[in-house]
Amino acid sequence: MENTIVVDHPLVQDKLTRMRDVSTISTDFRVLLKELSTLMAFEVTRNIKASGIKVRTPLDMDCAGVRVESSDIVLIPILRAGIGMVDGVLEVMPQARVGHIGMYRDPDTLEAIEYYKKLPANISGCQLVILIDPMLATGHTMAATLDICKKAGAKNIKIMCLVAAPEGIREVRKKHEDVPIYTAAIDERLNDHGYILPGLGDAGDRIFGTK
Ligand code: URA
């Protein structure tokens, strides 16, 4: 799959497998999701700007190093399941700014409908915008969110998810070939209700214990 990066690090895969397990309870699911998001953030942010600086070590006056300024990186979780991944990313980029986009899927048409949007100011000047949703299922929500972000001026956008369906990747690719998709797995397919198989069930329900 073009421009799709599967993060196959064993630590990521271990956590994903635990999350898939139906016997994993919400409290553990949340912790695993947070840890996995931190690990994936390393790959998604591999090419961010880092300025060269010098620091004084206990033994040397002039040690070359780097500093990352993450306040011009924007995280946009898609409500509600995306929220479960934000803290894990902020763990390693505490100054990143966070916007929110609320979308729900029409149960009949599976089309994405926007119900909430709050984006950071000057998103067009940001070096990187990361759209976050654990499940890339039909791809309608993600494609609609990409439309919103591009309209707002976002330039360098990446998608971060946990499990992607081939159908979802294809849908995103129809209009947004330029946007890389980072995922921990590409699963088999969608079922008739738009859920990913084998997947991990409803991510929102498992994060928030609503079922
Ligand atoms: N949303 C989920 O939470 N799970 C799926 O499998 C598909 C969409």
Boltz pocket constraint, residues with backbone or C-beta under 6 A from the ligand:
constraints:
  - pocket:
      binder: B
      contacts: [[A, 81], [A, 135], [A, 137], [A, 194], [A, 195], [A, 196], [A, 197], [A, 199], [A, 200], [A, 201], [A, 202], [A, 203], [A, 204]]
      max_distance: 6.0
